[in-house]
């Protein structure tokens, strides 16, 4: 049971961490900018320490994210970690600078107060005036030094903010690379399978009826051979757009790239009848679609069809078992001559 709980926690991090971390980085950056602009004359140790603490948490999450997602991306995420480490070093230095400046100011104030107490005891007016000028000069010197420390700290805060903005941008880009297929813009297979396994692990009392479909583009290899890979990639993008836009008619439907020319659709709260209807809408839309493109400098109208397998989840069935059934339905659709839908409860 403990192992399952750990896995669930890891899955939760996989889904929530990228967006959460990006938002947290944005919030920290905003706080740093605010401190940099309004920090003069204020004690900033507490707010800066809080920023450092939150950055440490994000840093730790980045490492977890790197290990969970894809070993090939660890290097990229560690580069982000290094940038955050640099930002934290700057922040720690800023905390130290402001702390030392604060200590100096307190010491100066105590010293000047002591001198003022002594001035009260001086009876000679000329001596009192001289001592007051001395105290005034010391106060101006301390204020100038404090202003210099604050300005230097503000510059350090601005530098930290710029680093964090850079990491924030790179983190958002890394999230896109991990979660979405770069060509078709739908979910990557890894993320789609994760959602599918999570769905299958829940009881039917929680999920209700739900379906899985796999859409396969018919004979795309012939398009690649006849018109080139560039046209084939454009066709993949167009089909992905049809699958995605058509699936949006079902609340909560999720689309992912399953294989080279295959797309998968997860349909929560959907009966087999509804799932088959959606599959037919996808098939029919693709069947009627025409795209004009250029191949060898000549305009060409490209058309294609899709075959679709659809299954409804059976109570207690694993994701692996469900995938095997939907692939069998897809194979039957191909054997029937393609451009058709085969569904199975």
ZADO-1210 file (C-alpha; in nm, 4 decimals, padded with zeros to 6 digits):
<atoms>
<atom x="00.0000" y="00.0000" z="00.0000" code="UNK" pos="1"/>
<atom x="00.2906" y="00.2340" z="00.0849" code="UNK" pos="2"/>
<atom x="00.4432" y="00.1741" z="-00.2585" code="UNK" pos="3"/>
<atom x="00.1173" y="00.2712" z="-00.4258" code="UNK" pos="4"/>
<atom x="00.0999" y="00.5881" z="-00.2172" code="UNK" pos="5"/>
<atom x="00.4539" y="00.6867" z="-00.3160" code="UNK" pos="6"/>
<atom x="00.3709" y="00.6263" z="-00.6826" code="UNK" pos="7"/>
<atom x="00.0574" y="00.8379" z="-00.6551" code="UNK" pos="8"/>
<atom x="00.2602" y="01.1185" z="-00.4975" code="UNK" pos="9"/>
<atom x="00.5120" y="01.0976" z="-00.7790" code="UNK" pos="10"/>
<atom x="00.2345" y="01.1109" z="-01.0381" code="UNK" pos="11"/>
<atom x="00.0843" y="01.4143" z="-00.8636" code="UNK" pos="12"/>
<atom x="00.4214" y="01.5879" z="-00.8851" code="UNK" pos="13"/>
<atom x="00.4471" y="01.4995" z="-01.2517" code="UNK" pos="14"/>
<atom x="00.1159" y="01.6616" z="-01.3263" code="UNK" pos="15"/>
<atom x="00.1237" y="01.9626" z="-01.0943" code="UNK" pos="16"/>
<atom x="00.4858" y="02.0502" z="-01.0401" code="UNK" pos="17"/>
<atom x="00.5709" y="02.2257" z="-01.3696" code="UNK" pos="18"/>
<atom x="00.2838" y="02.4747" z="-01.3500" code="UNK" pos="19"/>
<atom x="00.3156" y="02.5114" z="-00.9742" code="UNK" pos="20"/>
<atom x="00.6891" y="02.5746" z="-00.9937" code="UNK" pos="21"/>
<atom x="00.6492" y="02.8255" z="-01.2745" code="UNK" pos="22"/>
<atom x="00.3898" y="03.0166" z="-01.0686" code="UNK" pos="23"/>
<atom x="00.6078" y="03.0028" z="-00.7583" code="UNK" pos="24"/>
<atom x="00.9057" y="03.1340" z="-00.9523" code="UNK" pos="25"/>
<atom x="00.6890" y="03.4151" z="-01.0879" code="UNK" pos="26"/>
<atom x="00.5740" y="03.5042" z="-00.7366" code="UNK" pos="27"/>
<atom x="00.9284" y="03.5027" z="-00.5998" code="UNK" pos="28"/>
<atom x="01.0437" y="03.7204" z="-00.8891" code="UNK" pos="29"/>
<atom x="00.7654" y="03.9682" z="-00.8141" code="UNK" pos="30"/>
<atom x="00.8599" y="03.9811" z="-00.4466" code="UNK" pos="31"/>
<atom x="01.2267" y="04.0348" z="-00.5324" code="UNK" pos="32"/>
<atom x="01.1396" y="04.3215" z="-00.7670" code="UNK" pos="33"/>
<atom x="00.9238" y="04.4787" z="-00.4980" code="UNK" pos="34"/>
<atom x="01.2055" y="04.4473" z="-00.2431" code="UNK" pos="35"/>
<atom x="01.4539" y="04.5977" z="-00.4860" code="UNK" pos="36"/>
<atom x="01.2297" y="04.8994" z="-00.5505" code="UNK" pos="37"/>
<atom x="01.1086" y="04.9674" z="-00.1983" code="UNK" pos="38"/>
<atom x="01.3844" y="04.8241" z="00.0195" code="UNK" pos="39"/>
<atom x="01.5619" y="05.1492" z="00.1078" code="UNK" pos="40"/>
<atom x="01.5456" y="05.2068" z="00.4809" code="UNK" pos="41"/>
<atom x="01.3646" y="04.8788" z="00.5492" code="UNK" pos="42"/>
<atom x="01.4815" y="04.5643" z="00.7212" code="UNK" pos="43"/>
<atom x="01.4747" y="04.2989" z="00.4439" code="UNK" pos="44"/>
<atom x="01.6292" y="03.9965" z="00.6147" code="UNK" pos="45"/>
<atom x="01.2962" y="03.8226" z="00.6758" code="UNK" pos="46"/>
<atom x="01.1511" y="03.8635" z="00.3246" code="UNK" pos="47"/>
<atom x="01.4799" y="03.7688" z="00.1593" code="UNK" pos="48"/>
<atom x="01.5190" y="03.4615" z="00.3779" code="UNK" pos="49"/>
<atom x="01.1656" y="03.3569" z="00.2785" code="UNK" pos="50"/>
<atom x="01.2563" y="03.3985" z="-00.0912" code="UNK" pos="51"/>
<atom x="01.5643" y="03.1819" z="-00.0413" code="UNK" pos="52"/>
<atom x="01.3569" y="02.9158" z="00.1332" code="UNK" pos="53"/>
<atom x="01.1028" y="02.9017" z="-00.1473" code="UNK" pos="54"/>
<atom x="01.3750" y="02.8891" z="-00.4119" code="UNK" pos="55"/>
<atom x="01.5299" y="02.5937" z="-00.2295" code="UNK" pos="56"/>
<atom x="01.1964" y="02.4120" z="-00.2457" code="UNK" pos="57"/>
<atom x="01.1614" y="02.4836" z="-00.6183" code="UNK" pos="58"/>
<atom x="01.5202" y="02.3729" z="-00.6697" code="UNK" pos="59"/>
<atom x="01.4436" y="02.0410" z="-00.4976" code="UNK" pos="60"/>
<atom x="01.1296" y="01.9975" z="-00.7082" code="UNK" pos="61"/>
<atom x="01.3282" y="02.0597" z="-01.0248" code="UNK" pos="62"/>
<atom x="01.5558" y="01.7691" z="-00.9399" code="UNK" pos="63"/>
<atom x="01.2541" y="01.5428" z="-00.8761" code="UNK" pos="64"/>
<atom x="01.0991" y="01.6587" z="-01.2027" code="UNK" pos="65"/>
<atom x="01.4149" y="01.5773" z="-01.3943" code="UNK" pos="66"/>
<atom x="01.4337" y="01.2258" z="-01.2537" code="UNK" pos="67"/>
<atom x="01.0647" y="01.1501" z="-01.3052" code="UNK" pos="68"/>
<atom x="01.0243" y="01.2826" z="-01.6588" code="UNK" pos="69"/>
<atom x="01.3074" y="01.1687" z="-01.8777" code="UNK" pos="70"/>
<atom x="01.6694" y="01.0819" z="-01.8116" code="UNK" pos="71"/>
<atom x="01.7688" y="01.2626" z="-02.1314" code="UNK" pos="72"/>
<atom x="01.6414" y="01.5892" z="-01.9830" code="UNK" pos="73"/>
<atom x="01.8310" y="01.5663" z="-01.6526" code="UNK" pos="74"/>
<atom x="02.1187" y="01.7724" z="-01.7920" code="UNK" pos="75"/>
<atom x="01.8825" y="02.0513" z="-01.8947" code="UNK" pos="76"/>
<atom x="01.7086" y="02.0547" z="-01.5601" code="UNK" pos="77"/>
<atom x="02.0414" y="02.0509" z="-01.3736" code="UNK" pos="78"/>
<atom x="02.1403" y="02.3581" z="-01.5742" code="UNK" pos="79"/>
<atom x="01.8295" y="02.5260" z="-01.4352" code="UNK" pos="80"/>
<atom x="01.9298" y="02.4042" z="-01.0916" code="UNK" pos="81"/>
<atom x="02.2701" y="02.5710" z="-01.1350" code="UNK" pos="82"/>
<atom x="02.1031" y="02.8988" z="-01.2267" code="UNK" pos="83"/>
<atom x="01.8845" y="02.8781" z="-00.9185" code="UNK" pos="84"/>
<atom x="02.1891" y="02.7989" z="-00.7072" code="UNK" pos="85"/>
<atom x="02.3502" y="03.1175" z="-00.8399" code="UNK" pos="86"/>
<atom x="02.0369" y="03.3181" z="-00.7629" code="UNK" pos="87"/>
<atom x="02.0327" y="03.1786" z="-00.4090" code="UNK" pos="88"/>
<atom x="02.3992" y="03.2620" z="-00.3591" code="UNK" pos="89"/>
<atom x="02.3266" y="03.6202" z="-00.4616" code="UNK" pos="90"/>
<atom x="02.0268" y="03.6331" z="-00.2282" code="UNK" pos="91"/>
<atom x="02.2259" y="03.4887" z="00.0600" code="UNK" pos="92"/>
<atom x="02.4934" y="03.7520" z="-00.0053" code="UNK" pos="93"/>
<atom x="02.2269" y="04.0214" z="-00.0096" code="UNK" pos="94"/>
<atom x="02.0879" y="03.9012" z="00.3224" code="UNK" pos="95"/>
<atom x="02.4383" y="03.9162" z="00.4673" code="UNK" pos="96"/>
<atom x="02.5030" y="04.2642" z="00.3266" code="UNK" pos="97"/>
<atom x="02.1797" y="04.4041" z="00.4649" code="UNK" pos="98"/>
<atom x="02.2315" y="04.2298" z="00.7981" code="UNK" pos="99"/>
<atom x="02.5799" y="04.3764" z="00.8378" code="UNK" pos="100"/>
<atom x="02.4555" y="04.7183" z="00.7283" code="UNK" pos="101"/>
<atom x="02.1767" y="04.6961" z="00.9829" code="UNK" pos="102"/>
<atom x="02.4238" y="04.6036" z="01.2572" code="UNK" pos="103"/>
<atom x="02.6458" y="04.8986" z="01.1666" code="UNK" pos="104"/>
<atom x="02.3525" y="05.1390" z="01.1730" code="UNK" pos="105"/>
<atom x="02.2376" y="05.0091" z="01.5134" code="UNK" pos="106"/>
<atom x="02.5906" y="05.0409" z="01.6487" code="UNK" pos="107"/>
<atom x="02.6223" y="05.3952" z="01.5081" code="UNK" pos="108"/>
<atom x="02.2884" y="05.4988" z="01.6526" code="UNK" pos="109"/>
<atom x="02.3835" y="05.3605" z="01.9936" code="UNK" pos="110"/>
<atom x="02.7140" y="05.5451" z="01.9780" code="UNK" pos="111"/>
<atom x="02.5513" y="05.8731" z="01.8760" code="UNK" pos="112"/>
<atom x="02.2881" y="05.8405" z="02.1478" code="UNK" pos="113"/>
<atom x="02.5663" y="05.7882" z="02.4008" code="UNK" pos="114"/>
<atom x="02.7450" y="06.0989" z="02.2709" code="UNK" pos="115"/>
<atom x="02.4232" y="06.2992" z="02.2875" code="UNK" pos="116"/>
<atom x="02.3823" y="06.1927" z="02.6500" code="UNK" pos="117"/>
<atom x="02.7343" y="06.3199" z="02.7179" code="UNK" pos="118"/>
<atom x="02.6635" y="06.6480" z="02.5350" code="UNK" pos="119"/>
<atom x="02.3806" y="06.7164" z="02.7797" code="UNK" pos="120"/>
<atom x="02.6416" y="06.7307" z="03.0561" code="UNK" pos="121"/>
<atom x="02.8615" y="06.9864" z="02.8748" code="UNK" pos="122"/>
<atom x="02.8180" y="07.3363" z="03.0118" code="UNK" pos="123"/>
<atom x="03.0303" y="07.5194" z="02.7575" code="UNK" pos="124"/>
<atom x="02.8204" y="07.6205" z="02.4554" code="UNK" pos="125"/>
<atom x="03.1123" y="07.6208" z="02.2101" code="UNK" pos="126"/>
<atom x="03.2190" y="07.2718" z="02.3157" code="UNK" pos="127"/>
<atom x="02.8583" y="07.1542" z="02.2864" code="UNK" pos="128"/>
<atom x="02.8341" y="07.2959" z="01.9329" code="UNK" pos="129"/>
<atom x="03.1573" y="07.1235" z="01.8308" code="UNK" pos="130"/>
<atom x="03.0404" y="06.7893" z="01.9681" code="UNK" pos="131"/>
<atom x="02.7033" y="06.8292" z="01.7923" code="UNK" pos="132"/>
<atom x="02.8812" y="06.8940" z="01.4615" code="UNK" pos="133"/>
<atom x="03.0855" y="06.5792" z="01.5197" code="UNK" pos="134"/>
<atom x="02.7752" y="06.3738" z="01.5918" code="UNK" pos="135"/>
<atom x="02.5983" y="06.5190" z="01.2871" code="UNK" pos="136"/>
<atom x="02.8915" y="06.4268" z="01.0643" code="UNK" pos="137"/>
<atom x="02.8937" y="06.0718" z="01.1978" code="UNK" pos="138"/>
<atom x="02.5215" y="06.0354" z="01.1325" code="UNK" pos="139"/>
<atom x="02.5598" y="06.1633" z="00.7746" code="UNK" pos="140"/>
<atom x="02.8487" y="05.9207" z="00.7183" code="UNK" pos="141"/>
<atom x="02.6445" y="05.6297" z="00.8534" code="UNK" pos="142"/>
<atom x="02.3459" y="05.7283" z="00.6369" code="UNK" pos="143"/>
<atom x="02.5642" y="05.7497" z="00.3263" code="UNK" pos="144"/>
<atom x="02.7134" y="05.4081" z="00.4005" code="UNK" pos="145"/>
<atom x="02.3692" y="05.2603" z="00.4602" code="UNK" pos="146"/>
<atom x="02.2412" y="05.4086" z="00.1318" code="UNK" pos="147"/>
<atom x="02.5359" y="05.2547" z="-00.0531" code="UNK" pos="148"/>
<atom x="02.4618" y="04.9143" z="00.1028" code="UNK" pos="149"/>
<atom x="02.0933" y="04.9402" z="00.0099" code="UNK" pos="150"/>
<atom x="02.1707" y="05.0412" z="-00.3496" code="UNK" pos="151"/>
<atom x="02.4158" y="04.7527" z="-00.3850" code="UNK" pos="152"/>
<atom x="02.1587" y="04.5146" z="-00.2369" code="UNK" pos="153"/>
<atom x="01.8907" y="04.6443" z="-00.4755" code="UNK" pos="154"/>
<atom x="02.1215" y="04.5737" z="-00.7688" code="UNK" pos="155"/>
<atom x="02.1808" y="04.2223" z="-00.6350" code="UNK" pos="156"/>
<atom x="01.8063" y="04.1701" z="-00.5998" code="UNK" pos="157"/>
<atom x="01.7529" y="04.2857" z="-00.9574" code="UNK" pos="158"/>
<atom x="02.0198" y="04.0417" z="-01.0771" code="UNK" pos="159"/>
<atom x="01.8503" y="03.7593" z="-00.8877" code="UNK" pos="160"/>
<atom x="01.5155" y="03.8528" z="-01.0390" code="UNK" pos="161"/>
<atom x="01.6599" y="03.8402" z="-01.3905" code="UNK" pos="162"/>
<atom x="01.8038" y="03.4946" z="-01.3251" code="UNK" pos="163"/>
<atom x="01.4712" y="03.3725" z="-01.1901" code="UNK" pos="164"/>
<atom x="01.2821" y="03.5122" z="-01.4901" code="UNK" pos="165"/>
<atom x="01.5245" y="03.3263" z="-01.7179" code="UNK" pos="166"/>
<atom x="01.4738" y="03.0005" z="-01.5274" code="UNK" pos="167"/>
<atom x="01.0968" y="03.0559" z="-01.5306" code="UNK" pos="168"/>
<atom x="01.0991" y="03.0912" z="-01.9106" code="UNK" pos="169"/>
<atom x="01.3199" y="02.7851" z="-01.9587" code="UNK" pos="170"/>
<atom x="01.1056" y="02.5837" z="-01.7177" code="UNK" pos="171"/>
<atom x="00.7926" y="02.6643" z="-01.9166" code="UNK" pos="172"/>
<atom x="00.9683" y="02.5599" z="-02.2364" code="UNK" pos="173"/>
<atom x="01.0913" y="02.2371" z="-02.0738" code="UNK" pos="174"/>
<atom x="00.7368" y="02.1646" z="-01.9591" code="UNK" pos="175"/>
<atom x="00.6107" y="02.2009" z="-02.3153" code="UNK" pos="176"/>
<atom x="00.8833" y="01.9689" z="-02.4442" code="UNK" pos="177"/>
<atom x="00.8070" y="01.7046" z="-02.1838" code="UNK" pos="178"/>
<atom x="00.4288" y="01.7161" z="-02.1914" code="UNK" pos="179"/>
<atom x="00.3516" y="01.7817" z="-02.5573" code="UNK" pos="180"/>
<atom x="00.4529" y="01.6251" z="-02.8859" code="UNK" pos="181"/>
<atom x="00.6652" y="01.8822" z="-03.0697" code="UNK" pos="182"/>
<atom x="00.5116" y="01.8179" z="-03.4140" code="UNK" pos="183"/>
<atom x="00.1410" y="01.7732" z="-03.3434" code="UNK" pos="184"/>
<atom x="00.1043" y="01.9765" z="-03.0192" code="UNK" pos="185"/>
<atom x="-00.1032" y="01.7072" z="-02.8480" code="UNK" pos="186"/>
<atom x="00.0106" y="01.5290" z="-02.5306" code="UNK" pos="187"/>
<atom x="00.3193" y="01.3115" z="-02.5567" code="UNK" pos="188"/>
<atom x="00.2696" y="00.9368" z="-02.5284" code="UNK" pos="189"/>
<atom x="00.4430" y="00.9237" z="-02.1879" code="UNK" pos="190"/>
<atom x="00.2061" y="01.1778" z="-02.0335" code="UNK" pos="191"/>
<atom x="-00.1000" y="01.0289" z="-02.2048" code="UNK" pos="192"/>
<atom x="-00.0136" y="00.6789" z="-02.0778" code="UNK" pos="193"/>
<atom x="00.0323" y="00.8164" z="-01.7293" code="UNK" pos="194"/>
<atom x="-00.3192" y="00.9649" z="-01.7358" code="UNK" pos="195"/>
<atom x="-00.4554" y="00.6392" z="-01.8778" code="UNK" pos="196"/>
<atom x="-00.2960" y="00.4280" z="-01.6028" code="UNK" pos="197"/>
<atom x="-00.4251" y="00.6689" z="-01.3370" code="UNK" pos="198"/>
<atom x="-00.7772" y="00.6395" z="-01.4806" code="UNK" pos="199"/>
<atom x="-00.7643" y="00.2597" z="-01.4926" code="UNK" pos="200"/>
<atom x="-00.6380" y="00.2395" z="-01.1334" code="UNK" pos="201"/>
<atom x="-00.9540" y="00.4031" z="-01.0002" code="UNK" pos="202"/>
<atom x="-01.2698" y="00.2115" z="-00.9260" code="UNK" pos="203"/>
<atom x="-01.5635" y="00.2293" z="-01.1660" code="UNK" pos="204"/>
<atom x="-01.7703" y="00.3762" z="-00.8818" code="UNK" pos="205"/>
<atom x="-01.5472" y="00.6811" z="-00.9016" code="UNK" pos="206"/>
<atom x="-01.4889" y="00.7033" z="-01.2760" code="UNK" pos="207"/>
<atom x="-01.8197" y="00.5812" z="-01.4142" code="UNK" pos="208"/>
<atom x="-01.8170" y="00.4588" z="-01.7752" code="UNK" pos="209"/>
<atom x="-01.5237" y="00.5762" z="-01.9869" code="UNK" pos="210"/>
<atom x="-01.3669" y="00.4882" z="-02.3209" code="UNK" pos="211"/>
<atom x="-01.0380" y="00.4765" z="-02.5052" code="UNK" pos="212"/>
<atom x="-00.9927" y="00.5190" z="-02.8803" code="UNK" pos="213"/>
<atom x="-00.6901" y="00.4905" z="-03.1058" code="UNK" pos="214"/>
<atom x="-00.6987" y="00.6713" z="-03.4398" code="UNK" pos="215"/>
<atom x="-00.4611" y="00.5448" z="-03.7099" code="UNK" pos="216"/>
<atom x="-00.3944" y="00.7361" z="-04.0338" code="UNK" pos="217"/>
<atom x="-00.4370" y="00.5008" z="-04.3279" code="UNK" pos="218"/>
<atom x="-00.1415" y="00.4561" z="-04.5653" code="UNK" pos="219"/>
<atom x="00.0530" y="00.7624" z="-04.4545" code="UNK" pos="220"/>
<atom x="00.3724" y="00.5858" z="-04.5640" code="UNK" pos="221"/>
<atom x="00.2490" y="00.6140" z="-04.9236" code="UNK" pos="222"/>
<atom x="00.2042" y="00.9903" z="-04.8776" code="UNK" pos="223"/>
<atom x="00.5595" y="01.0153" z="-04.7479" code="UNK" pos="224"/>
<atom x="00.6944" y="00.8161" z="-05.0417" code="UNK" pos="225"/>
<atom x="00.4927" y="01.0023" z="-05.3053" code="UNK" pos="226"/>
<atom x="00.5057" y="01.3586" z="-05.1737" code="UNK" pos="227"/>
<atom x="00.7881" y="01.3615" z="-04.9197" code="UNK" pos="228"/>
<atom x="00.8250" y="01.3628" z="-04.5431" code="UNK" pos="229"/>
<atom x="00.7490" y="01.7330" z="-04.5202" code="UNK" pos="230"/>
<atom x="00.3995" y="01.6812" z="-04.6609" code="UNK" pos="231"/>
<atom x="00.3566" y="01.3756" z="-04.4383" code="UNK" pos="232"/>
<atom x="00.4423" y="01.5813" z="-04.1290" code="UNK" pos="233"/>
<atom x="00.1981" y="01.8528" z="-04.2353" code="UNK" pos="234"/>
<atom x="-00.0701" y="01.5847" z="-04.2744" code="UNK" pos="235"/>
<atom x="00.0023" y="01.4525" z="-03.9236" code="UNK" pos="236"/>
<atom x="-00.0411" y="01.8034" z="-03.7844" code="UNK" pos="237"/>
<atom x="-00.3732" y="01.8491" z="-03.9679" code="UNK" pos="238"/>
<atom x="-00.5119" y="01.5156" z="-03.8492" code="UNK" pos="239"/>
<atom x="-00.4022" y="01.5881" z="-03.4916" code="UNK" pos="240"/>
<atom x="-00.5912" y="01.9179" z="-03.5102" code="UNK" pos="241"/>
<atom x="-00.9083" y="01.7395" z="-03.6278" code="UNK" pos="242"/>
<atom x="-00.8818" y="01.4779" z="-03.3530" code="UNK" pos="243"/>
<atom x="-00.8195" y="01.7458" z="-03.0899" code="UNK" pos="244"/>
<atom x="-01.0934" y="01.9866" z="-03.1996" code="UNK" pos="245"/>
<atom x="-01.3519" y="01.7079" z="-03.2447" code="UNK" pos="246"/>
<atom x="-01.2695" y="01.5582" z="-02.9046" code="UNK" pos="247"/>
<atom x="-01.3295" y="01.8919" z="-02.7351" code="UNK" pos="248"/>
<atom x="-01.7024" y="01.8290" z="-02.7755" code="UNK" pos="249"/>
<atom x="-01.6658" y="01.5726" z="-02.4941" code="UNK" pos="250"/>
<atom x="-01.5877" y="01.7398" z="-02.1578" code="UNK" pos="251"/>
<atom x="-01.2561" y="01.6220" z="-02.0159" code="UNK" pos="252"/>
<atom x="-01.1426" y="01.4293" z="-02.3255" code="UNK" pos="253"/>
<atom x="-00.7629" y="01.3987" z="-02.3573" code="UNK" pos="254"/>
<atom x="-00.5724" y="01.3526" z="-02.6851" code="UNK" pos="255"/>
<atom x="-00.2178" y="01.2200" z="-02.7129" code="UNK" pos="256"/>
<atom x="00.0163" y="01.1021" z="-02.9843" code="UNK" pos="257"/>
<atom x="00.0308" y="00.7233" z="-02.9574" code="UNK" pos="258"/>
<atom x="00.2715" y="00.6309" z="-03.2357" code="UNK" pos="259"/>
<atom x="00.4163" y="00.7554" z="-03.5630" code="UNK" pos="260"/>
<atom x="00.0760" y="00.7921" z="-03.7288" code="UNK" pos="261"/>
<atom x="-00.1545" y="00.7108" z="-03.4357" code="UNK" pos="262"/>
<atom x="-00.3423" y="00.9273" z="-03.1876" code="UNK" pos="263"/>
<atom x="-00.5170" y="00.8148" z="-02.8707" code="UNK" pos="264"/>
<atom x="-00.8261" y="00.9690" z="-02.7130" code="UNK" pos="265"/>
<atom x="-00.9191" y="00.9195" z="-02.3479" code="UNK" pos="266"/>
<atom x="-01.2890" y="00.9893" z="-02.2903" code="UNK" pos="267"/>
<atom x="-01.3994" y="01.0200" z="-01.9248" code="UNK" pos="268"/>
<atom x="-01.7664" y="00.9818" z="-01.8341" code="UNK" pos="269"/>
<atom x="-01.8430" y="00.8403" z="-02.1776" code="UNK" pos="270"/>
<atom x="-02.0482" y="00.5377" z="-02.2782" code="UNK" pos="271"/>
<atom x="-01.9428" y="00.3109" z="-02.5641" code="UNK" pos="272"/>
<atom x="-02.2203" y="00.4602" z="-02.7779" code="UNK" pos="273"/>
<atom x="-02.0849" y="00.8106" z="-02.7178" code="UNK" pos="274"/>
<atom x="-01.7282" y="00.6945" z="-02.7746" code="UNK" pos="275"/>
<atom x="-01.8179" y="00.5329" z="-03.1033" code="UNK" pos="276"/>
<atom x="-02.0084" y="00.8460" z="-03.2088" code="UNK" pos="277"/>
<atom x="-01.7013" y="01.0626" z="-03.1442" code="UNK" pos="278"/>
<atom x="-01.4822" y="00.8185" z="-03.3374" code="UNK" pos="279"/>
<atom x="-01.7228" y="00.8339" z="-03.6304" code="UNK" pos="280"/>
<atom x="-01.7183" y="01.2136" z="-03.6246" code="UNK" pos="281"/>
<atom x="-01.3376" y="01.2077" z="-03.6387" code="UNK" pos="282"/>
<atom x="-01.3381" y="00.9525" z="-03.9213" code="UNK" pos="283"/>
<atom x="-01.6025" y="01.1407" z="-04.1192" code="UNK" pos="284"/>
<atom x="-01.4302" y="01.4788" z="-04.0808" code="UNK" pos="285"/>
<atom x="-01.0962" y="01.3387" z="-04.1970" code="UNK" pos="286"/>
<atom x="-01.2625" y="01.1573" z="-04.4873" code="UNK" pos="287"/>
<atom x="-01.4108" y="01.4826" z="-04.6201" code="UNK" pos="288"/>
<atom x="-01.1077" y="01.7034" z="-04.5554" code="UNK" pos="289"/>
<atom x="-00.8783" y="01.8223" z="-04.8333" code="UNK" pos="290"/>
<atom x="-00.5491" y="02.0066" z="-04.7955" code="UNK" pos="291"/>
<atom x="-00.3642" y="02.1875" z="-05.0681" code="UNK" pos="292"/>
<atom x="00.0144" y="02.1782" z="-05.0478" code="UNK" pos="293"/>
<atom x="00.3169" y="02.2081" z="-05.2728" code="UNK" pos="294"/>
<atom x="00.5290" y="01.9102" z="-05.3670" code="UNK" pos="295"/>
<atom x="00.8096" y="01.9535" z="-05.6213" code="UNK" pos="296"/>
<atom x="00.6839" y="02.3093" z="-05.6835" code="UNK" pos="297"/>
<atom x="00.3452" y="02.1777" z="-05.7988" code="UNK" pos="298"/>
<atom x="00.0223" y="02.2332" z="-05.6025" code="UNK" pos="299"/>
<atom x="-00.1194" y="01.9039" z="-05.4790" code="UNK" pos="300"/>
<atom x="-00.4486" y="01.8287" z="-05.3023" code="UNK" pos="301"/>
<atom x="-00.3920" y="01.5777" z="-05.0232" code="UNK" pos="302"/>
<atom x="-00.6657" y="01.3571" z="-04.8792" code="UNK" pos="303"/>
<atom x="-00.6547" y="01.0617" z="-04.6438" code="UNK" pos="304"/>
<atom x="-00.8676" y="00.8428" z="-04.4187" code="UNK" pos="305"/>
<atom x="-00.8378" y="00.7025" z="-04.0670" code="UNK" pos="306"/>
<atom x="-00.9233" y="00.3731" z="-03.8999" code="UNK" pos="307"/>
<atom x="-01.0374" y="00.3823" z="-03.5375" code="UNK" pos="308"/>
<atom x="-01.0643" y="00.1280" z="-03.2579" code="UNK" pos="309"/>
<atom x="-01.2814" y="00.2096" z="-02.9542" code="UNK" pos="310"/>
<atom x="-01.3309" y="00.0214" z="-02.6276" code="UNK" pos="311"/>
<atom x="-01.5125" y="00.0879" z="-02.3022" code="UNK" pos="312"/>
<atom x="-01.3280" y="00.0177" z="-01.9784" code="UNK" pos="313"/>
<atom x="-01.4289" y="-00.2994" z="-01.7992" code="UNK" pos="314"/>
<atom x="-01.4478" y="-00.3004" z="-01.4198" code="UNK" pos="315"/>
<atom x="-01.1127" y="-00.4117" z="-01.2756" code="UNK" pos="316"/>
<atom x="-00.9372" y="-00.4047" z="-01.6134" code="UNK" pos="317"/>
<atom x="-00.5803" y="-00.2736" z="-01.6186" code="UNK" pos="318"/>
<atom x="-00.4615" y="-00.0081" z="-01.8616" code="UNK" pos="319"/>
<atom x="-00.2418" y="-00.2671" z="-02.0341" code="UNK" pos="320"/>
<atom x="-00.5375" y="-00.4991" z="-02.0910" code="UNK" pos="321"/>
<atom x="-00.7485" y="-00.2136" z="-02.2215" code="UNK" pos="322"/>
<atom x="-00.4743" y="-00.1070" z="-02.4642" code="UNK" pos="323"/>
<atom x="-00.4507" y="-00.4622" z="-02.5992" code="UNK" pos="324"/>
<atom x="-00.8258" y="-00.4660" z="-02.6665" code="UNK" pos="325"/>
<atom x="-00.8349" y="-00.1282" z="-02.8407" code="UNK" pos="326"/>
<atom x="-00.5391" y="-00.2251" z="-03.0606" code="UNK" pos="327"/>
<atom x="-00.7220" y="-00.5416" z="-03.1606" code="UNK" pos="328"/>
<atom x="-01.0270" y="-00.3330" z="-03.2557" code="UNK" pos="329"/>
<atom x="-00.8010" y="-00.1078" z="-03.4609" code="UNK" pos="330"/>
<atom x="-00.6501" y="-00.4099" z="-03.6373" code="UNK" pos="331"/>
<atom x="-00.9995" y="-00.5319" z="-03.7232" code="UNK" pos="332"/>
<atom x="-01.0858" y="-00.1912" z="-03.8680" code="UNK" pos="333"/>
<atom x="-00.7765" y="-00.2153" z="-04.0879" code="UNK" pos="334"/>
<atom x="-00.8696" y="-00.5658" z="-04.2002" code="UNK" pos="335"/>
<atom x="-01.2175" y="-00.4471" z="-04.2955" code="UNK" pos="336"/>
<atom x="-01.0661" y="-00.2179" z="-04.5538" code="UNK" pos="337"/>
<atom x="-00.9724" y="00.0887" z="-04.3448" code="UNK" pos="338"/>
<atom x="-01.1696" y="00.4134" z="-04.3128" code="UNK" pos="339"/>
<atom x="-01.3999" y="00.2596" z="-04.0548" code="UNK" pos="340"/>
<atom x="-01.4611" y="00.2349" z="-03.6776" code="UNK" pos="341"/>
<atom x="-01.4668" y="-00.0860" z="-03.4734" code="UNK" pos="342"/>
<atom x="-01.5983" y="-00.0631" z="-03.1178" code="UNK" pos="343"/>
<atom x="-01.6140" y="-00.3218" z="-02.8396" code="UNK" pos="344"/>
<atom x="-01.7622" y="-00.3142" z="-02.4921" code="UNK" pos="345"/>
</atoms>
